[in-house]
Amino acid sequence: MLGIVRAKGALLFDENGKEYIDGISSWYTCMFGHCNDFIIERVSKQLHQLDQVVFSGFTHEPAVKLSEELIKILPENQNKLFFSDNGSTATEIGIKMALQYHHNKGNKRNVMLSFEEGFHGDTFGSMSVSGLSVYNGAFEDFFIEVERIPVPTTENVDAILSTLEARLQNNNIAGFIYEPLVQGAAAMKMHNPDHLNSILRLLKEHNVLTIADEVMTGFGKTGKHFASDHIKTKPDIICLSKALTAGVAPMAITSCAQEVYHAFYSDEISKGLFHGHTYTANPLACSAALASIELLQSEEIQKNIQRIITSHQQFNDEIKNHPKVASTRQNGIIYALDLNVKMERYGSLRDKLFNHFMDNGVFLRPLGSTIYILAPFVTTEGQMQKIYSTIKDALEIV
Ligand SMILES: *Cc1c(COP(=O)(O)O)cnc(C)c1O
């Protein structure tokens, strides 16, 4: 364990004074840099005004303003928000919304659909729909009912669609949860927006609610505000967390379309969605999110995003034909390369790579034989070049 005592911009500082470029934005959160002055100022102002209040029977300005600003940038069919605390609760609520939506309408739909190798969190519903069983083996007997489909590729997409079409005749699938375009925990596995679109379109025709888990992809990482912005068919529900508050405070939001909300809007109390956390819509977290959304839309950040996209492309041209590189991929500021070397997800070669990066002052977390970069938008060109050169050196030691 390494003690981290301070952070600023793209840098982390350890207890010995050594600095590291945070090449994964502390798990995809602090996209505007650590301890961002603009966000700190907004949050500290809020801290003097209202720290916390019950979000039941009460409301407050930061939550109202955040809702207004977020709805402006979300895909246009999204217009209701449900607050919670973290990515797992965001997806848990999305799943509960899908199941209860059909329950409220008197439909017998109790199966959830998800992608193989998906990751949606660590609560029971979200574990159930996740497909990476290394994490969840001990709990599998207790899961909700889930069926999985492969992630689409040019080769398999037609087969997926015809199998799915036949499967949908049973009318018992409530919802489909998916990480749009990039599956983070599956080592940044990427798929094509048109393929995903054809799956979403088919599901919508059969009244299956679609739930985009944008906990990782949300807020600019794919070059647009949301990964769903690249896809024609819009989801019914979107799960957000991680970069929502720019790494300042834990918070999550599950948004939905009016039609989903409508199934819960009733004088009958049992039709409501009963899910609440103590810190729901915490005013400090809301003020951090508001400041982040303002930054995301700023010309400066949008320019930085384009700059990083271009430098990843240049780096890719340099290394894609290296004999140690099996394949590379990029979506927006997310870049990944697979090594031509067999490695276990948490094996000794993986540790050797990790130590090489840390010794050279770059914090990257290889997943198996995949090295990926998801650095803050404010990472300077010089810092980016340092990440690249450390990766190039790594290719010589594996
Ligand atoms: C991180 C992540 C989650 C879980 O979020 P937590 O805040 O860690 O509970 C869910 N879905 C995706 C796609 C994630 O990347």
The ligand as a Gaussian input file, in Angstrom:
#p B3LYP/6-31G(d) Opt

LIG

0 1
 C      -17.363000       1.752000     -11.721000
 C      -18.544000       1.271000     -12.442000
 C      -19.715000       0.884000     -11.757000
 C      -19.781000       0.833000     -10.251000
 O      -19.576000       2.082000      -9.685000
 P      -19.166000       2.206000      -8.142000
 O      -19.250000       3.658000      -7.851000
 O      -17.785000       1.665000      -8.040000
 O      -20.153000       1.399000      -7.354000
 C      -20.802000       0.494000     -12.501000
 N      -20.764000       0.483000     -13.840000
 C      -19.676000       0.844000     -14.539000
 C      -19.713000       0.820000     -16.033000
 C      -18.529000       1.247000     -13.858000
 O      -17.430000       1.590000     -14.541000

